[in-house]
């Protein structure tokens, strides 16, 4: 009886000590570190306890539809920009996250320091959108969009808004300006 009880205690200790902690900088389809697609705005202070949170006050007429929440490191560097699904609602979930800090990486090592070649080698690009100053690469596997400034492209491709971009148009060394995840809850 004593040996069985002792064995059970040892097994419990082994299983509780083997638990892995969530990487606070890992990006996946449904989480960024401890932030998930079901996290509410009111929970952000507990998740980003070591960071500073700046809430945008959209009280002016022209900005009342914007309700971004910016996350800064203690050094003052902007890490993330979060957009809640519902404006000025502490129970709202996060709809999109703009990633600016290079510490945040996907399991395949993609961060804001990555290049087009890195993204193309790691993920299947599902769509390329042509914007005024940038192109946006969509990756369904992550629900992510990667923004590349058109300054990274050859001069003959920068100004044609009707051009349908293909992967061959984008230089391998083109750098990511930023990227964002969109969570549709």
MDTraj code that builds the backbone (N, CA, C; nanometers):
import mdtraj as md
import numpy as np

residues = "UNK UNK UNK UNK UNK UNK UNK UNK UNK UNK UNK UNK UNK UNK UNK UNK UNK UNK UNK UNK UNK UNK UNK UNK UNK UNK UNK UNK UNK UNK UNK UNK UNK UNK UNK UNK UNK UNK UNK UNK UNK UNK UNK UNK UNK UNK UNK UNK UNK UNK UNK UNK UNK UNK UNK UNK UNK UNK UNK UNK UNK UNK UNK UNK UNK UNK UNK UNK UNK UNK UNK UNK UNK UNK UNK UNK UNK UNK UNK UNK UNK UNK UNK UNK UNK UNK UNK UNK UNK UNK UNK UNK UNK UNK UNK UNK UNK UNK UNK UNK UNK UNK UNK UNK UNK UNK UNK UNK UNK UNK UNK UNK UNK UNK UNK UNK UNK UNK UNK UNK UNK UNK UNK UNK UNK UNK UNK UNK UNK UNK UNK UNK UNK UNK UNK UNK UNK UNK UNK UNK UNK UNK UNK UNK UNK UNK UNK UNK UNK UNK UNK UNK UNK UNK UNK UNK UNK UNK UNK UNK UNK UNK UNK UNK UNK UNK UNK UNK UNK UNK UNK UNK UNK UNK UNK UNK UNK UNK UNK UNK UNK UNK UNK UNK UNK".split()
xyz = np.array([
    [0.0830, -0.1189, 0.0000],
    [0.0000, 0.0000, 0.0000],
    [0.0880, 0.1261, 0.0000],
    [0.1899, 0.1259, 0.0835],
    [0.2794, 0.2404, 0.0942],
    [0.3534, 0.2642, -0.0371],
    [0.4014, 0.1540, -0.1011],
    [0.4738, 0.1658, -0.2273],
    [0.3829, 0.2195, -0.3377],
    [0.2595, 0.1774, -0.3406],
    [0.1641, 0.2249, -0.4412],
    [0.1392, 0.3741, -0.4238],
    [0.1202, 0.4145, -0.2996],
    [0.0964, 0.5556, -0.2710],
    [0.2184, 0.6398, -0.3081],
    [0.3376, 0.5933, -0.2741],
    [0.4611, 0.6622, -0.3058],
    [0.4817, 0.6703, -0.4577],
    [0.4527, 0.5621, -0.5301],
    [0.4636, 0.5614, -0.6763],
    [0.3674, 0.6616, -0.7392],
    [0.2475, 0.6704, -0.6854],
    [0.1479, 0.7643, -0.7363],
    [0.1931, 0.9092, -0.7159],
    [0.2507, 0.9391, -0.6019],
    [0.3014, 1.0734, -0.5740],
    [0.4160, 1.1078, -0.6687],
    [0.5060, 1.0150, -0.6916],
    [0.6185, 1.0387, -0.7812],
    [0.5697, 1.0626, -0.9238],
    [0.4731, 0.9840, -0.9687],
    [0.4169, 1.0037, -1.1024],
    [0.3508, 1.1407, -1.1155],
    [0.2780, 1.1823, -1.0148],
    [0.2134, 1.3140, -1.0171],
    [0.3177, 1.4251, -1.0252],
    [0.4252, 1.4130, -0.9494],
    [0.5314, 1.5129, -0.9526],
    [0.5985, 1.5184, -1.0898],
    [0.6200, 1.4040, -1.1507],
    [0.6822, 1.3999, -1.2822],
    [0.5934, 1.4691, -1.3852],
    [0.4630, 1.4381, -1.3854],
    [0.3720, 1.4978, -1.4832],
    [0.3539, 1.6472, -1.4630],
    [0.3518, 1.6932, -1.3409],
    [0.3355, 1.8373, -1.3185],
    [0.4617, 1.9137, -1.3529],
    [0.5781, 1.8532, -1.3391],
    [0.7034, 1.9203, -1.3724],
    [0.7334, 1.9174, -1.5210],
    [0.6683, 1.8310, -1.5980],
    [0.6934, 1.8200, -1.7408],
    [0.6071, 1.9144, -1.8240],
    [0.5214, 1.9864, -1.7622],
    [0.4322, 2.0763, -1.8370],
    [0.5143, 2.1868, -1.9025],
    [0.4829, 2.2158, -2.0292],
    [0.5565, 2.3181, -2.1027],
    [0.4848, 2.4519, -2.0917],
    [0.5629, 2.5574, -2.0845],
    [0.5073, 2.6919, -2.0759],
    [0.4881, 2.7488, -2.2146],
    [0.3854, 2.8317, -2.2297],
    [0.3583, 2.8975, -2.3574],
    [0.4651, 3.0035, -2.3846],
    [0.5232, 2.9987, -2.5022],
    [0.6207, 3.0989, -2.5433],
    [0.5474, 3.2322, -2.5609],
    [0.5848, 3.3374, -2.4893],
    [0.5121, 3.4642, -2.4980],
    [0.5303, 3.5371, -2.6317],
    [0.6151, 3.4858, -2.7202],
    [0.6391, 3.5506, -2.8493],
    [0.6048, 3.4605, -2.9686],
    [0.5394, 3.3480, -2.9437],
    [0.5043, 3.2573, -3.0525],
    [0.3735, 3.3015, -3.1186],
    [0.3737, 3.2976, -3.2503],
    [0.2562, 3.3357, -3.3292],
    [0.2007, 3.2117, -3.3974],
    [0.0710, 3.1900, -3.3814],
    [0.0047, 3.0845, -3.4576],
    [-0.1291, 3.1383, -3.5067],
    [-0.2066, 3.0539, -3.5676],
    [-0.3332, 3.0956, -3.6271],
    [-0.4299, 3.1514, -3.5213],
    [-0.4262, 3.0982, -3.3984],
    [-0.5237, 3.1385, -3.2980],
    [-0.4638, 3.1945, -3.1695],
    [-0.3342, 3.2205, -3.1701],
    [-0.2758, 3.2870, -3.0531],
    [-0.1456, 3.3584, -3.0894],
    [-0.1173, 3.4586, -3.0088],
    [0.0118, 3.5267, -3.0114],
    [0.0559, 3.5288, -2.8658],
    [0.1491, 3.4420, -2.8331],
    [0.1879, 3.4271, -2.6934],
    [0.0667, 3.3836, -2.6120],
    [0.0335, 3.4578, -2.5083],
    [-0.0807, 3.4264, -2.4234],
    [-0.2113, 3.4869, -2.4736],
    [-0.2035, 3.5706, -2.5752],
    [-0.3217, 3.6350, -2.6345],
    [-0.3850, 3.5371, -2.7336],
    [-0.5141, 3.5071, -2.7141],
    [-0.5831, 3.4143, -2.8033],
    [-0.6959, 3.4841, -2.8768],
    [-0.7565, 3.4122, -2.9685],
    [-0.8672, 3.4684, -3.0451],
    [-0.9942, 3.4862, -2.9622],
    [-0.9924, 3.4401, -2.8375],
    [-1.1085, 3.4593, -2.7496],
    [-1.0767, 3.5496, -2.6296],
    [-0.9582, 3.6090, -2.6280],
    [-0.9201, 3.7009, -2.5202],
    [-1.0029, 3.8286, -2.5290],
    [-1.0526, 3.8732, -2.4149],
    [-1.1297, 3.9972, -2.4105],
    [-1.0379, 4.1143, -2.3755],
    [-1.0794, 4.2335, -2.4160],
    [-1.0011, 4.3551, -2.3918],
    [-0.9703, 4.3708, -2.2431],
    [-1.0647, 4.3397, -2.1576],
    [-1.0455, 4.3569, -2.0126],
    [-0.9344, 4.2667, -1.9571],
    [-0.8945, 4.1636, -2.0300],
    [-0.7915, 4.0705, -1.9840],
    [-0.6504, 4.1080, -2.0285],
    [-0.6374, 4.2127, -2.1070],
    [-0.5079, 4.2481, -2.1646],
    [-0.4038, 4.2863, -2.0597],
    [-0.4458, 4.3557, -1.9546],
    [-0.3487, 4.3964, -1.8519],
    [-0.2866, 4.2763, -1.7821],
    [-0.3628, 4.1701, -1.7650],
    [-0.3087, 4.0491, -1.7022],
    [-0.2146, 3.9746, -1.7980],
    [-0.2425, 3.9799, -1.9261],
    [-0.1597, 3.9101, -2.0250],
    [-0.0293, 3.9854, -2.0492],
    [-0.0378, 4.1171, -2.0605],
    [0.0803, 4.1992, -2.0891],
    [0.1272, 4.2699, -1.9621],
    [0.1430, 4.1949, -1.8567],
    [0.1779, 4.2497, -1.7250],
    [0.3147, 4.3183, -1.7249],
    [0.4058, 4.2733, -1.8113],
    [0.5400, 4.3325, -1.8162],
    [0.5527, 4.4420, -1.9219],
    [0.4434, 4.4746, -1.9876],
    [0.4441, 4.5746, -2.0941],
    [0.3527, 4.6911, -2.0572],
    [0.3581, 4.7959, -2.1373],
    [0.2691, 4.9113, -2.1190],
    [0.1592, 4.9036, -2.2242],
    [0.0380, 4.9388, -2.1838],
    [-0.0765, 4.9343, -2.2740],
    [-0.1285, 5.0762, -2.2915],
    [-0.1408, 5.1175, -2.4166],
    [-0.1925, 5.2503, -2.4494],
    [-0.3241, 5.2317, -2.5226],
    [-0.4312, 5.2814, -2.4657],
    [-0.5624, 5.2693, -2.5293],
    [-0.5947, 5.3982, -2.6017],
    [-0.6344, 5.3855, -2.7272],
    [-0.6691, 5.5021, -2.8080],
    [-0.8084, 5.5500, -2.7707],
    [-0.8230, 5.6788, -2.7511],
    [-0.9533, 5.7372, -2.7210],
    [-1.0075, 5.8008, -2.8478],
    [-1.1036, 5.7375, -2.9092],
    [-1.1606, 5.7885, -3.0327],
    [-1.2765, 5.8822, -3.0076],
    [-1.2546, 5.9856, -2.9300],
    [-1.3640, 6.0754, -2.8950],
    [-1.3873, 6.1846, -2.9984],
    [-1.2932, 6.2039, -3.0904],
    [-1.3120, 6.3073, -3.1919],
    [-1.3941, 6.2522, -3.3075],
    [-1.4605, 6.3398, -3.3771],
    [-1.5535, 6.3019, -3.4827],
    [-1.4878, 6.2169, -3.5913],
    [-1.3695, 6.2524, -3.6361],
    [-1.3076, 6.1829, -3.7479],
    [-1.2383, 6.0534, -3.7083],
    [-1.2187, 6.0289, -3.5816],
    [-1.1496, 5.9080, -3.5388],
    [-1.2371, 5.8183, -3.4532],
    [-1.3648, 5.8436, -3.4461],
    [-1.4496, 5.7698, -3.3537],
    [-1.4672, 5.6225, -3.3899],
    [-1.4333, 5.5825, -3.5111],
    [-1.4451, 5.4421, -3.5485],
    [-1.3160, 5.3646, -3.5261],
    [-1.2135, 5.4299, -3.4762],
    [-1.0850, 5.3650, -3.4507],
    [-1.0718, 5.3427, -3.3004],
    [-1.0349, 5.2229, -3.2635],
    [-1.0201, 5.1931, -3.1220],
    [-0.9006, 5.1007, -3.1014],
    [-0.7840, 5.1431, -3.1481],
    [-0.6647, 5.0607, -3.1380],
    [-0.6079, 5.0629, -2.9969],
    [-0.5481, 4.9506, -2.9606],
    [-0.4782, 4.9375, -2.8330],
    [-0.3346, 4.9035, -2.8669],
    [-0.2430, 4.9878, -2.8220],
    [-0.1021, 4.9663, -2.8532],
    [-0.0314, 4.9058, -2.7329],
    [0.0531, 4.8079, -2.7598],
    [0.1319, 4.7413, -2.6562],
    [0.2772, 4.7834, -2.6762],
    [0.3370, 4.8390, -2.5701],
    [0.4754, 4.8849, -2.5730],
    [0.5582, 4.8037, -2.4738],
    [0.6843, 4.7806, -2.5064],
    [0.7753, 4.7190, -2.4106],
    [0.8063, 4.8231, -2.3032],
    [0.8669, 4.7819, -2.1960],
    [0.9044, 4.8767, -2.0892],
    [1.0070, 4.9783, -2.1404],
    [1.0776, 4.9459, -2.2499],
    [1.1743, 5.0381, -2.3106],
    [1.1073, 5.1395, -2.4020],
    [0.9755, 5.1288, -2.4192],
    [0.9023, 5.2227, -2.5028],
    [0.8910, 5.1831, -2.6483],
    [0.9358, 5.0624, -2.6839],
    [0.9262, 5.0164, -2.8224],
    [0.7884, 4.9559, -2.8466],
    [0.7259, 4.9962, -2.9575],
    [0.5931, 4.9453, -2.9898],
    [0.6041, 4.8007, -3.0342],
    [0.5272, 4.7125, -2.9689],
    [0.5295, 4.5702, -3.0005],
    [0.4134, 4.5267, -3.0885],
    [0.2932, 4.5639, -3.0462],
    [0.1719, 4.5186, -3.1134],
    [0.0706, 4.6316, -3.1199],
    [-0.0174, 4.6258, -3.2194],
    [-0.1343, 4.7134, -3.2240],
    [-0.2554, 4.6214, -3.2353],
    [-0.3407, 4.6260, -3.1352],
    [-0.4581, 4.5397, -3.1296],
    [-0.5828, 4.6196, -3.1661],
    [-0.6714, 4.5596, -3.2429],
    [-0.7976, 4.6239, -3.2766],
    [-0.9114, 4.5351, -3.2274],
    [-0.9885, 4.5833, -3.1289],
    [-1.1018, 4.5041, -3.0796],
    [-1.2131, 4.4962, -3.1840],
    [-1.2930, 4.3923, -3.1739],
    [-1.4041, 4.3747, -3.2669],
    [-1.5099, 4.4826, -3.2468],
    [-1.5370, 4.5179, -3.1202],
    [-1.6369, 4.6189, -3.0886],
    [-1.5679, 4.7363, -3.0201],
    [-1.5980, 4.8559, -3.0668],
    [-1.5362, 4.9775, -3.0146],
    [-1.5833, 5.0057, -2.8724],
    [-1.4899, 5.0443, -2.7867],
    [-1.5174, 5.0862, -2.6482],
    [-1.5968, 4.9839, -2.5686],
    [-1.5647, 4.8562, -2.5850],
    [-1.6328, 4.7487, -2.5117],
    [-1.5267, 4.6600, -2.4478],
    [-1.5205, 4.6610, -2.3173],
    [-1.4168, 4.5842, -2.2474],
    [-1.4377, 4.4331, -2.2590],
    [-1.5557, 4.3887, -2.2981],
    [-1.5798, 4.2457, -2.3153],
    [-1.5601, 4.2010, -2.4605],
    [-1.5236, 4.2937, -2.5473],
    [-1.4993, 4.2609, -2.6881],
    [-1.3729, 4.1774, -2.7016],
    [-1.3720, 4.0900, -2.8008],
    [-1.2517, 4.0128, -2.8327],
    [-1.1688, 4.0915, -2.9340],
    [-1.0456, 4.0501, -2.9517],
    [-0.9550, 4.1167, -3.0450],
    [-0.9835, 4.0648, -3.1863],
    [-0.9969, 4.1576, -3.2803],
    [-1.0266, 4.1200, -3.4182],
    [-0.8999, 4.1094, -3.5030],
    [-0.8051, 4.2020, -3.4831],
    [-0.6805, 4.1953, -3.5594],
    [-0.5636, 4.2427, -3.4742],
    [-0.4461, 4.1922, -3.5090],
    [-0.3229, 4.2240, -3.4373],
    [-0.2156, 4.2575, -3.5387],
    [-0.1607, 4.3766, -3.5273],
    [-0.0479, 4.4156, -3.6119],
    [0.0783, 4.3881, -3.5321],
    [0.1709, 4.3126, -3.5899],
    [0.2937, 4.2728, -3.5218],
    [0.4077, 4.3609, -3.5706],
    [0.4750, 4.4276, -3.4761],
    [0.5844, 4.5191, -3.5095],
    [0.7176, 4.4754, -3.4485],
    [0.7127, 4.3954, -3.3441],
    [0.8313, 4.3550, -3.2690],
    [0.8918, 4.2275, -3.3294],
    [1.0226, 4.2275, -3.3597],
    [1.0855, 4.1102, -3.4203],
    [1.0952, 3.9888, -3.3276],
    [1.0687, 4.0054, -3.1984],
    [1.0710, 3.8904, -3.1077],
    [0.9556, 3.7943, -3.1351],
    [0.8450, 3.8469, -3.1887],
    [0.7298, 3.7633, -3.2200],
    [0.7580, 3.6868, -3.3483],
    [0.7485, 3.5522, -3.3399],
    [0.7807, 3.4666, -3.4542],
    [0.6798, 3.3535, -3.4668],
    [0.6614, 3.3091, -3.5901],
    [0.5790, 3.1911, -3.6149],
    [0.6625, 3.0672, -3.5822],
    [0.6008, 2.9494, -3.5707],
    [0.6800, 2.8280, -3.5473],
    [0.7837, 2.8018, -3.6571],
    [0.7621, 2.8595, -3.7753],
    [0.8568, 2.8425, -3.8856],
    [0.9584, 2.9564, -3.8912],
    [0.9633, 3.0394, -3.7855],
    [1.0660, 3.1421, -3.7731],
    [1.0394, 3.2730, -3.8451],
    [0.9192, 3.2969, -3.8930],
    [0.8892, 3.4204, -3.9650],
    [0.8598, 3.5324, -3.8651],
    [0.9249, 3.6478, -3.8858],
    [0.9051, 3.7660, -3.8020],
    [0.9079, 3.8887, -3.8922],
    [0.9008, 4.0069, -3.8323],
    [0.9074, 4.1297, -3.9126],
    [1.0457, 4.1501, -3.9748],
    [1.1440, 4.0721, -3.9350],
    [1.2776, 4.0796, -3.9940],
    [1.2934, 3.9855, -4.1132],
    [1.1887, 3.9106, -4.1445],
    [1.1944, 3.8142, -4.2543],
    [1.1822, 3.8836, -4.3897],
    [1.2155, 3.8091, -4.4931],
    [1.2055, 3.8591, -4.6302],
    [1.0967, 3.7817, -4.7040],
    [1.0678, 3.8273, -4.8253],
    [0.9700, 3.7570, -4.9083],
    [1.0116, 3.6111, -4.9274],
    [1.1389, 3.5880, -4.9514],
    [1.1872, 3.4508, -4.9720],
    [1.1594, 3.3638, -4.8497],
    [1.1800, 3.4201, -4.7301],
    [1.1535, 3.3450, -4.6068],
    [1.0071, 3.3033, -4.5985],
    [0.9178, 3.3975, -4.6269],
    [0.7741, 3.3685, -4.6221],
    [0.7379, 3.2650, -4.7271],
    [0.7858, 3.2853, -4.8473],
    [0.7533, 3.1969, -4.9589],
    [0.8040, 3.0546, -4.9353],
    [0.9189, 3.0416, -4.8701],
    [0.9726, 2.9083, -4.8394],
    [0.8981, 2.8411, -4.7237],
    [0.8459, 2.9201, -4.6312],
    [0.7821, 2.8643, -4.5117],
    [0.6324, 2.8372, -4.5308],
    [0.5642, 2.9205, -4.6073],
    [0.4187, 2.9112, -4.6188],
    [0.3730, 2.9241, -4.7629],
    [0.2543, 2.8747, -4.7889],
    [0.1897, 2.8917, -4.9205],
    [0.1203, 3.0275, -4.9204],
    [0.1564, 3.1122, -5.0129],
    [0.0931, 3.2435, -5.0263],
    [-0.0369, 3.2237, -5.1032],
    [-0.1487, 3.2611, -5.0403],
    [-0.2786, 3.2359, -5.1013],
    [-0.3276, 3.3508, -5.1883],
    [-0.2754, 3.4724, -5.1641],
    [-0.3240, 3.5878, -5.2392],
    [-0.2235, 3.7017, -5.2282],
    [-0.2117, 3.7819, -5.3345],
    [-0.1278, 3.9013, -5.3324],
    [-0.2141, 4.0188, -5.3768],
    [-0.2280, 4.1191, -5.2891],
    [-0.3067, 4.2384, -5.3187],
    [-0.2145, 4.3556, -5.3487],
    [-0.2548, 4.4357, -5.4471],
    [-0.1783, 4.5510, -5.4918],
    [-0.2395, 4.6769, -5.4307],
    [-0.1673, 4.7419, -5.3403],
    [-0.2142, 4.8661, -5.2789],
    [-0.1420, 4.9863, -5.3371],
    [-0.1708, 5.1017, -5.2833],
    [-0.1091, 5.2243, -5.3338],
    [0.0403, 5.2276, -5.3036],
    [0.0774, 5.2033, -5.1768],
    [0.2176, 5.2116, -5.1360],
    [0.2784, 5.0781, -5.0962],
    [0.1983, 4.9730, -5.1001],
    [0.2488, 4.8437, -5.0552],
    [0.1737, 4.7297, -5.1237],
    [0.2290, 4.6110, -5.1095],
    [0.1589, 4.4905, -5.1514],
    [0.1351, 4.4074, -5.0266],
    [0.0280, 4.3306, -5.0269],
    [-0.0094, 4.2509, -4.9100],
    [-0.0151, 4.1046, -4.9510],
    [0.0643, 4.0233, -4.8823],
    [0.0687, 3.8795, -4.9063],
    [-0.0185, 3.8108, -4.8018],
    [-0.1172, 3.7345, -4.8444],
    [-0.2050, 3.6640, -4.7511],
    [-0.1624, 3.5187, -4.7384],
    [-0.1601, 3.4702, -4.6135],
    [-0.1253, 3.3315, -4.5849],
    [-0.2389, 3.2727, -4.5016],
    [-0.3199, 3.1879, -4.5638],
    [-0.4371, 3.1303, -4.4965],
    [-0.3986, 3.0439, -4.3767],
    [-0.2886, 2.9741, -4.3869],
    [-0.2453, 2.8831, -4.2804],
    [-0.2347, 2.9547, -4.1451],
    [-0.2036, 3.0839, -4.1482],
    [-0.1894, 3.1629, -4.0258],
    [-0.3010, 3.2658, -4.0060],
    [-0.3870, 3.2839, -4.1048],
    [-0.4801, 3.3982, -4.1067],
    [-0.3990, 3.5267, -4.0978],
    [-0.2872, 3.5284, -4.1674],
    [-0.1949, 3.6416, -4.1591],
    [-0.1800, 3.7097, -4.2939],
    [-0.1483, 3.8386, -4.2862],
    [-0.1161, 3.9173, -4.4050],
    [0.0156, 3.9894, -4.3795],
    [0.1062, 3.9788, -4.4758],
    [0.2378, 4.0391, -4.4664],
    [0.2437, 4.1579, -4.5605],
    [0.2843, 4.2739, -4.5090],
    [0.2888, 4.3961, -4.5878],
    [0.4332, 4.4238, -4.6286],
    [0.4514, 4.4436, -4.7598],
    [0.5821, 4.4783, -4.8152],
    [0.5681, 4.6130, -4.8839],
    [0.6528, 4.7067, -4.8456],
    [0.6510, 4.8403, -4.9054],
    [0.6899, 4.8295, -5.0529],
    [0.6239, 4.9053, -5.1382],
    [0.6550, 4.9016, -5.2814],
    [0.7946, 4.9541, -5.3120],
    [0.8580, 5.0224, -5.2176],
    [0.9965, 5.0668, -5.2363],
    [1.0907, 4.9474, -5.2484],
    [1.0462, 4.8315, -5.2013],
    [1.1254, 4.7083, -5.2089],
    [1.1170, 4.6427, -5.3471],
    [1.0287, 4.6939, -5.4327],
    [1.0057, 4.6351, -5.5647],
    [1.0842, 4.7090, -5.6722],
    [1.1039, 4.6453, -5.7874],
    [1.1664, 4.7159, -5.8998],
    [1.0818, 4.8385, -5.9381],
    [1.1460, 4.9437, -5.9859],
    [1.0789, 5.0709, -6.0151],
    [0.9635, 5.0559, -6.1131],
    [0.9746, 4.9669, -6.2098],
    [0.8684, 4.9519, -6.3095],
    [0.7406, 4.8870, -6.2543],
    [0.7432, 4.8343, -6.1324],
    [0.6260, 4.7691, -6.0731],
    [0.5594, 4.8520, -5.9627],
    [0.6170, 4.9629, -5.9259],
    [0.5697, 5.0389, -5.8098],
    [0.4415, 5.1181, -5.8320],
    [0.4168, 5.1646, -5.9531],
    [0.3113, 5.2631, -5.9735],
    [0.1889, 5.2118, -6.0481],
    [0.1916, 5.0903, -6.0967],
    [0.0783, 5.0355, -6.1711],
    [-0.0192, 4.9700, -6.0726],
    [-0.1275, 5.0397, -6.0407],
    [-0.2265, 4.9879, -5.9455],
    [-0.3116, 4.8765, -6.0053],
    [-0.3095, 4.8612, -6.1360],
    [-0.3891, 4.7569, -6.2009],
    [-0.3108, 4.6276, -6.2212],
    [-0.1834, 4.6296, -6.1904],
    [-0.0994, 4.5114, -6.2088],
    [-0.1423, 4.4009, -6.1133],
    [-0.1605, 4.2822, -6.1667],
    [-0.1897, 4.1655, -6.0832],
    [-0.0550, 4.1015, -6.0477],
    [-0.0158, 4.1218, -5.9218],
    [0.1148, 4.0720, -5.8779],
    [0.1168, 3.9206, -5.8693],
    [0.2310, 3.8664, -5.9084],
    [0.2588, 3.7244, -5.8929],
    [0.3860, 3.7129, -5.8097],
    [0.4091, 3.5957, -5.7569],
    [0.5261, 3.5746, -5.6701],
    [0.6565, 3.6071, -5.7429],
    [0.6606, 3.5860, -5.8730],
    [0.7827, 3.6110, -5.9499],
    [0.8147, 3.7600, -5.9619],
    [0.7176, 3.8476, -5.9383],
    [0.7401, 3.9917, -5.9446],
    [0.8146, 4.0452, -5.8215],
    [0.8105, 3.9707, -5.7132],
    [0.8628, 4.0201, -5.5853],
    [1.0043, 3.9674, -5.5638],
    [1.1004, 4.0569, -5.5428],
    [1.2389, 4.0120, -5.5174],
    [1.2479, 3.9305, -5.3877],
    [1.3325, 3.8292, -5.3891],
    [1.3512, 3.7452, -5.2702],
    [1.3919, 3.8268, -5.1481],
    [1.4694, 3.9312, -5.1687],
    [1.5223, 4.0102, -5.0571],
    [1.4252, 4.1179, -5.0066],
    [1.3051, 4.1268, -5.0646],
    [1.2078, 4.2280, -5.0202],
    [1.1737, 4.2064, -4.8734],
    [1.1885, 4.3121, -4.7926],
    [1.1673, 4.3033, -4.6481],
    [1.0215, 4.3280, -4.6111],
    [0.9805, 4.2663, -4.5021],
    [0.8460, 4.2876, -4.4482],
    [0.8448, 4.4201, -4.3740],
    [0.7435, 4.5003, -4.3986],
    [0.7257, 4.6255, -4.3247],
    [0.6629, 4.5936, -4.1885],
    [0.5575, 4.5135, -4.1912],
    [0.4919, 4.4600, -4.0717],
    [0.3983, 4.3510, -4.1195],
    [0.3403, 4.2785, -4.0243],
    [0.2360, 4.1846, -4.0635],
    [0.1293, 4.1804, -3.9564],
    [0.0145, 4.1273, -3.9930],
    [-0.0963, 4.1249, -3.8991],
    [-0.1766, 3.9963, -3.9137],
    [-0.2425, 3.9603, -3.8050],
    [-0.3327, 3.8463, -3.8025],
    [-0.4741, 3.9004, -3.7911],
    [-0.5664, 3.8331, -3.8548],
    [-0.7068, 3.8707, -3.8452],
    [-0.7824, 3.7520, -3.7885],
    [-0.8487, 3.7757, -3.6766],
    [-0.9288, 3.6716, -3.6132],
    [-1.0755, 3.7054, -3.6344],
    [-1.1452, 3.6204, -3.7055],
    [-1.2886, 3.6399, -3.7295],
    [-1.3669, 3.5517, -3.6349],
    [-1.4049, 3.6075, -3.5224],
    [-1.4804, 3.5300, -3.4221],
    [-1.6280, 3.5327, -3.4518],
])
top = md.Topology()
chain = top.add_chain()
for i, resn in enumerate(residues, 1):
    res = top.add_residue(resn, chain, resSeq=i)
    for name in ("N", "CA", "C"):
        top.add_atom(name, md.element.get_by_symbol(name[0]), res)
traj = md.Trajectory(xyz[None], top)
